[in-house]
Amino acid sequence: MPLTLRLAGYNVDADLLRETVEFLQNIEHEIALADHAPTGGNEARGRFQRLTEHIRSVLGPESFTPETISAAYARISRDPKHVTELRRAARFGVARARKSNENIIFGLGHASVAEHACFNFDVSGISRLACEELQAHRLLSFTEKSQRYIALTADWVMPAELCGTNWEASVQSLISSCFAQYRNLCALLEEHYREELGGEPGKEEARELENRSKEDARYLLPLACATQMGMTANARNVEYVVRDFSDHPLREVRDLGAAIHQAVSDLAPSLVKYTQRGPYPRSTVAALAEALPLQRDLPREEYSSEPSARLVEATPDGEEKILRAVAFARGASISAGTSERAKLWRLLFRDMTVHDSAPRGFEVAALTFEALISASCFAQLKRHRLMTLLPQPYDPALGFVLPPGIRKARLEEPYVAAVRACGTQAAKLAAEHPLLAPYLLTNAHRRRVLIHLNARELYHFARLRSDHHAQWEIRSLSDQMVAQARALWPNACALACGKDEFAATYRRFQQE
């Protein structure tokens, strides 16, 4: 499937939508009158003509641009008129609204004005590798096709840089083989899980067994595998993504940026303007990396069935800083001699439910982990975009993850052989096209990631990823991170756990 990006929707002035609905209702009314009027009724034709002229004067195509909302809200700080009047003025003066946007956003530098215009995009036909680049932008929203719940067909992206080269046929053969082995592994795993169940599964059990099979079999799929998603972004971040992709080394990512720009350029020219970036910072960061020694501490094992996370840094006296921050926000203070800190923590967490966030004061204490995880695990980790995630480039020498279910089903040998074949071919491609080699790596291949997050974000992460519904690898990663954080900050992290464990954890903590 080729890259396809369509503008699926955008925000429009509500009064304009209301008036449009009223006009449609009027048209229906006029049609009903015309049906009962004598043949050739001039009165009905006259009413239609007047209604059409009114529609043209009020509902011109340009009126539907989201630029008018940005322009109206930009005037709030400088114009005493009521905001509803400002919106109406912008609707009936689109050219002036666009000029105002350009002056305020790009002339005066108030870029936040562009955030009032929002766009929805249908994105399909991009690789999982390109998807990582897109979803690295933290202020966008994504809902992506799941490889856990959807059986995948041989839909993948051939890098444009390899088309017509000696590599094209071998890449085609390798990836076709990956999908064939994926389908076979899905069937074998489902058969194993059915035998393990010891009876005919019910409807819900059968669905669960099928999903477990797909969940583990997908580790064989390459990062060239195609995906699709719905994406929502405001105009400010649309411009940032387009500019960021303008000098990306991968052709697929540059094409994606160009497609996003094309989708909004005619609709909102005053909001998305600076779409080309100079050499900073990509070339600068690359030069810095070349000037420093390469980190090459390889794992002891070629593959394992667990991710790993190691706490490398934490805010000194994190618990004390959190307590002081929470107290400060309420105009209180905690003296150095205040005793019975445990009582304060129980008081702080009193009445907390599984749906409540930790207080914002938890953001003053931060943790940094170094993790070694599969590409499959990273695909889920990257959705937590308020963390600081700094992944290293993919390197087949870091080995891969073997799902425990595959080992238990005694399918380790064919699985390992298939993943090794992809790693070997990727290493060969890297000698000639180093930036394209990751397309041939699988979801099983590992990468290193630096994870920096505050204690409040750890709570959010644990609620979702330490829960029993979470995928097994990221659940293990979350559990490791929580265990190390709790060993350091036993009070602050006492209720950092999965949703399914919260009630019991809360009772134990309050009774201690």
Secondary structure as GFF3:
##gff-version 3
##sequence-region A 1 512
A	DSSP	beta_strand	4	10	.	.	.	ID=ss1
A	DSSP	alpha_helix	14	36	.	.	.	ID=ss2
A	DSSP	alpha_helix	42	58	.	.	.	ID=ss3
A	DSSP	three_ten_helix	61	64	.	.	.	ID=ss4
A	DSSP	alpha_helix	67	75	.	.	.	ID=ss5
A	DSSP	alpha_helix	83	91	.	.	.	ID=ss6
A	DSSP	alpha_helix	94	101	.	.	.	ID=ss7
A	DSSP	pi_helix	102	107	.	.	.	ID=ss8
A	DSSP	three_ten_helix	111	116	.	.	.	ID=ss9
A	DSSP	beta_strand	118	127	.	.	.	ID=ss10
A	DSSP	alpha_helix	128	135	.	.	.	ID=ss11
A	DSSP	beta_strand	141	144	.	.	.	ID=ss12
A	DSSP	three_ten_helix	160	162	.	.	.	ID=ss13
A	DSSP	alpha_helix	167	197	.	.	.	ID=ss14
A	DSSP	alpha_helix	203	217	.	.	.	ID=ss15
A	DSSP	three_ten_helix	218	220	.	.	.	ID=ss16
A	DSSP	beta_strand	226	234	.	.	.	ID=ss17
A	DSSP	alpha_helix	235	245	.	.	.	ID=ss18
A	DSSP	alpha_helix	251	265	.	.	.	ID=ss19
A	DSSP	alpha_helix	282	291	.	.	.	ID=ss20
A	DSSP	beta_strand	303	304	.	.	.	ID=ss21
A	DSSP	beta_strand	308	314	.	.	.	ID=ss22
A	DSSP	alpha_helix	318	329	.	.	.	ID=ss23
A	DSSP	alpha_helix	341	349	.	.	.	ID=ss24
A	DSSP	three_ten_helix	360	364	.	.	.	ID=ss25
A	DSSP	beta_strand	366	374	.	.	.	ID=ss26
A	DSSP	alpha_helix	375	381	.	.	.	ID=ss27
A	DSSP	beta_strand	388	391	.	.	.	ID=ss28
A	DSSP	three_ten_helix	396	398	.	.	.	ID=ss29
A	DSSP	beta_strand	400	401	.	.	.	ID=ss30
A	DSSP	alpha_helix	404	408	.	.	.	ID=ss31
A	DSSP	alpha_helix	412	432	.	.	.	ID=ss32
A	DSSP	three_ten_helix	437	440	.	.	.	ID=ss33
A	DSSP	beta_strand	446	454	.	.	.	ID=ss34
A	DSSP	alpha_helix	455	465	.	.	.	ID=ss35
A	DSSP	alpha_helix	472	488	.	.	.	ID=ss36
A	DSSP	three_ten_helix	499	501	.	.	.	ID=ss37
A	DSSP	alpha_helix	502	511	.	.	.	ID=ss38
###
